[in-house]
Amino acid sequence: MCGITGIYYPNKWLNKSETTKKSASTIRHRGPDAEGFFSDDHISLGHVRLSILDTSGGAVQPMFDRSGEYVIVFNGEIFNYLELKQQYFSDDHPWRTTSDTEVLLELYIQQGPKCLDLLRGFFALAIYSKKDSSLFLARDRFGKKPLYYHNNPDGTLAFASELDALLAYQIPRELDKVSVKQYLHFNYIPEPDTILADVRRLPAGNYLQIGPKGHKLTRYYDIPRKPIDRSISYDQACQRLIDLLDESVRDRMVADVPLGSFLSGGIDSSVVVSLATRYTDKLNTFSIGYTDNPFFDETHYAELVAKKLDTRHHVFRLSNDDLHAELDNVLDSISEPFADSSAIPLYILAKKTKQQVTVALSGDGGDELFAGYNKHKAEYALRRANAFRPLARLMLPITRVLPASRNSPAANKVRQVRKFLEGMLLSPQERYWNWAGFLSDEEAASFLLPGGEDRATYENRKKAILKGYREVDSMRDFLLTDIGLVLQGDMLVKVDRMSMANGLEVRSPFLDHRVVEFALSLPDTFKIKGRMGKRIVQDAFRDRLPSEIYDRPKKGFEVPLLDWFRGSLRSRIENIYLSDRFIQEQGLFSPESVKVLKQRLFSSNPGDSVATTWALIVFQHWWKRYAIKS
């Protein structure tokens, strides 16, 4: 696990080696163990290393092949590298390291871009060929590892693992106002777009070839849209899932440094731990509790799982003060606006976990693959409730006069019922869009000054996100869209940023492409039964896990944002981030809309103003830090 950075010049060389070193210094947290650099007539490459496999100095990057013609910088892990080594190379091949990086480079030299189809793992990589002065960039199937790039009109291309590192190359800092509206809608920015107009993220499952004659972007992986497999029995599917996840966990247990696992007490992380304990004695497991709000504390369930599976369990109990103490560190770790507030406890979990291990397994992806969110169950139920649409029209006005927010169980239930009734009256695509966001398109637009949004571009991006949502009879398209939007834009970004900010590698067995493809081949009824989501995951591992973790509501981890906004952060909100003067000088947000938001936030009925306020705080902190131009 590492961070990479570089800049490519197709026709001329302006020495940027010092700039590349400056760029690498901004992502030192991603690779605290070593660093390396290389420059020639057309390329400057930088690498910071978190040593996981072959921790010797010989595996430091940039790494060259034996001929010296090819050089690689690589961020990630290839879990099947030993199999590839055996399958594609002779026994007497003169390996110089025991690293996956060397195998990857040699495989690329032998196979070209086709080597990507052979890889099991996650990665962002750059390979430069001296032979033809070309650069090859690639990203893993589901985008676990980030890769930003900026393409100048003269053909120069800069790339980096984080936006901070890219800014070191003095690229334009012009705001993408369509991305701002998307951010207000989702609380994150869907890829491949970014908050800056001239910066893109290399899309998941794509590679980019760069040379003197130009650039070519190619998609090498899409989740197959095969017919739903209705021949497999439920029991057979349960066993197949066990086998696939077992192999995926086993693959991800390979490391030359201490390894453990997150354990929240939920089904997904418990499943991962149950399989991991088969391959090691006394697995270290880690969870966090919430001392100031026992309702959201799931450590009891995590402890039950740890006891049953005989792990060496570590519980970190956090107070509101603990969360607040890390707030600025979290904000500084976000290289572009990202307002999922659960990043705060995840940052602390990663920080404390890193004190004992360097690699942690997680249950990420289980909800998106097997329909674990409330919106999945709501969509499934709604498709069977078409006859009640007239009733929805009658009930909706009632819910709109009741308090609705995430700030209490009762108000949250009203919020959920209201969204369900509103969704019942929309097309499947519009329903998905609304349920995936916090603000409606109209509400998001209201926060921007007139003329501050390009509606045509916004609608085109919206269509691109929803283009795969066609299949009405099955939930598969709903889940596929979630993978491309929520998983890649929110969940994986959160895990990567917060874990790598603390030099911790996180591996997700549910996101092995074989598990993903199998999950999306199954009938809906294997995933949802009544109000039970992730049915097959729960049933497949029922005999391995404590009965207490079943049949209980999904709670997550609630961050006390409202208490902070009305207490310790109120001065910063009113006098810095959302001050009337700053909003006027900034010239981006509607002063009237921000004023109304603050009034509602500090009223007796804040509603969902909390989420929007947090999104604006994150944005303004980022803006001030990077001196962005509107």
Rosetta blueprint (number, residue, H / E / L):
1 M L
2 C E
3 G E
4 I E
5 T E
6 G E
7 I E
8 Y E
9 Y L
10 P L
11 N L
12 K L
13 W L
14 L L
15 N L
16 K L
17 S H
18 E H
19 T H
20 T H
21 K H
22 K H
23 S H
24 A H
25 S H
26 T L
27 I L
28 R H
29 H H
30 R H
31 G L
32 P E
33 D L
34 A E
35 E E
36 G E
37 F E
38 F E
39 S E
40 D L
41 D L
42 H L
43 I E
44 S E
45 L E
46 G E
47 H E
48 V E
49 R E
50 L L
51 S L
52 I L
53 L L
54 D L
55 T L
56 S L
57 G H
58 G H
59 A H
60 V L
61 Q L
62 P L
63 M E
64 F E
65 D L
66 R L
67 S L
68 G L
69 E L
70 Y E
71 V E
72 I E
73 V E
74 F E
75 N E
76 G E
77 E E
78 I E
79 F L
80 N L
81 Y H
82 L H
83 E H
84 L H
85 K H
86 Q H
87 Q H
88 Y H
89 F L
90 S L
91 D L
92 D L
93 H L
94 P L
95 W L
96 R L
97 T L
98 T L
99 S L
100 D H
101 T H
102 E H
103 V H
104 L H
105 L H
106 E H
107 L H
108 Y H
109 I H
110 Q H
111 Q H
112 G H
113 P H
114 K H
115 C H
116 L H
117 D H
118 L H
119 L L
120 R L
121 G E
122 F E
123 F E
124 A E
125 L E
126 A E
127 I E
128 Y E
129 S E
130 K L
131 K L
132 D L
133 S L
134 S E
135 L E
136 F E
137 L E
138 A E
139 R E
140 D L
141 R L
142 F L
143 G L
144 K L
145 K L
146 P L
147 L L
148 Y E
149 Y E
150 H E
151 N E
152 N L
153 P L
154 D L
155 G L
156 T L
157 L E
158 A E
159 F E
160 A E
161 S L
162 E L
163 L H
164 D H
165 A H
166 L H
167 L H
168 A L
169 Y L
170 Q L
171 I L
172 P L
173 R L
174 E E
175 L E
176 D L
177 K H
178 V H
179 S H
180 V H
181 K H
182 Q H
183 Y H
184 L H
185 H H
186 F H
187 N L
188 Y L
189 I L
190 P L
191 E L
192 P L
193 D E
194 T L
195 I L
196 L E
197 A L
198 D L
199 V E
200 R E
201 R E
202 L L
203 P L
204 A L
205 G L
206 N E
207 Y E
208 L E
209 Q E
210 I E
211 G E
212 P L
213 K L
214 G E
215 H E
216 K E
217 L E
218 T E
219 R E
220 Y L
221 Y L
222 D L
223 I L
224 P L
225 R L
226 K L
227 P L
228 I L
229 D L
230 R L
231 S L
232 I L
233 S L
234 Y H
235 D H
236 Q H
237 A H
238 C H
239 Q H
240 R H
241 L H
242 I H
243 D H
244 L H
245 L H
246 D H
247 E H
248 S H
249 V H
250 R H
251 D H
252 R L
253 M L
254 V L
255 A L
256 D L
257 V L
258 P L
259 L E
260 G E
261 S E
262 F E
263 L L
264 S L
265 G L
266 G L
267 I H
268 D H
269 S H
270 S H
271 V H
272 V H
273 V H
274 S H
275 L H
276 A H
277 T L
278 R L
279 Y L
280 T L
281 D L
282 K L
283 L L
284 N E
285 T E
286 F E
287 S E
288 I E
289 G E
290 Y E
291 T L
292 D L
293 N L
294 P H
295 F H
296 F H
297 D L
298 E L
299 T H
300 H H
301 Y H
302 A H
303 E H
304 L H
305 V H
306 A H
307 K H
308 K H
309 L H
310 D L
311 T L
312 R E
313 H E
314 H E
315 V E
316 F E
317 R E
318 L E
319 S L
320 N H
321 D H
322 D H
323 L H
324 H H
325 A H
326 E L
327 L H
328 D H
329 N H
330 V H
331 L H
332 D H
333 S L
334 I L
335 S L
336 E L
337 P L
338 F L
339 A L
340 D L
341 S L
342 S L
343 A H
344 I H
345 P H
346 L H
347 Y H
348 I H
349 L H
350 A H
351 K H
352 K H
353 T H
354 K H
355 Q L
356 Q L
357 V L
358 T L
359 V E
360 A E
361 L E
362 S L
363 G L
364 D L
365 G L
366 G H
367 D H
368 E H
369 L H
370 F H
371 A L
372 G L
373 Y L
374 N H
375 K H
376 H H
377 K H
378 A H
379 E H
380 Y H
381 A H
382 L H
383 R L
384 R L
385 A L
386 N H
387 A H
388 F H
389 R H
390 P H
391 L H
392 A H
393 R H
394 L H
395 M H
396 L H
397 P H
398 I H
399 T H
400 R L
401 V L
402 L L
403 P L
404 A L
405 S L
406 R L
407 N L
408 S L
409 P H
410 A H
411 A H
412 N H
413 K H
414 V H
415 R H
416 Q H
417 V H
418 R H
419 K H
420 F H
421 L H
422 E H
423 G H
424 M H
425 L L
426 L L
427 S L
428 P H
429 Q H
430 E H
431 R H
432 Y H
433 W H
434 N H
435 W H
436 A H
437 G L
438 F L
439 L L
440 S L
441 D H
442 E H
443 E H
444 A H
445 A H
446 S H
447 F L
448 L E
449 L L
450 P L
451 G L
452 G L
453 E L
454 D L
455 R H
456 A H
457 T H
458 Y H
459 E H
460 N H
461 R H
462 K H
463 K H
464 A H
465 I H
466 L H
467 K L
468 G L
469 Y L
470 R L
471 E L
472 V L
473 D L
474 S L
475 M L
476 R H
477 D H
478 F H
479 L H
480 L H
481 T H
482 D H
483 I H
484 G H
485 L H
486 V H
487 L H
488 Q H
489 G H
490 D H
491 M H
492 L H
493 V H
494 K H
495 V H
496 D H
497 R H
498 M H
499 S H
500 M H
501 A L
502 N L
503 G L
504 L L
505 E E
506 V E
507 R E
508 S L
509 P H
510 F H
511 L H
512 D L
513 H H
514 R H
515 V H
516 V H
517 E H
518 F H
519 A H
520 L L
521 S L
522 L L
523 P L
524 D H
525 T H
526 F H
527 K L
528 I L
529 K E
530 G L
531 R L
532 M E
533 G L
534 K L
535 R H
536 I H
537 V H
538 Q H
539 D H
540 A H
541 F L
542 R H
543 D H
544 R H
545 L L
546 P L
547 S H
548 E H
549 I H
550 Y L
551 D L
552 R L
553 P L
554 K L
555 K L
556 G L
557 F L
558 E L
559 V L
560 P L
561 L H
562 L H
563 D H
564 W H
565 F H
566 R H
567 G L
568 S L
569 L L
570 R H
571 S H
572 R H
573 I H
574 E H
575 N H
576 I H
577 Y H
578 L L
579 S L
580 D H
581 R H
582 F H
583 I H
584 Q H
585 E H
586 Q H
587 G L
588 L L
589 F E
590 S L
591 P H
592 E H
593 S H
594 V H
595 K H
596 V H
597 L H
598 K H
599 Q H
600 R H
601 L H
602 F L
603 S L
604 S L
605 N L
606 P L
607 G L
608 D L
609 S H
610 V H
611 A H
612 T H
613 T H
614 W H
615 A H
616 L H
617 I H
618 V H
619 F H
620 Q H
621 H H
622 W H
623 W H
624 K H
625 R H
626 Y H
627 A L
628 I L
629 K E
630 S L
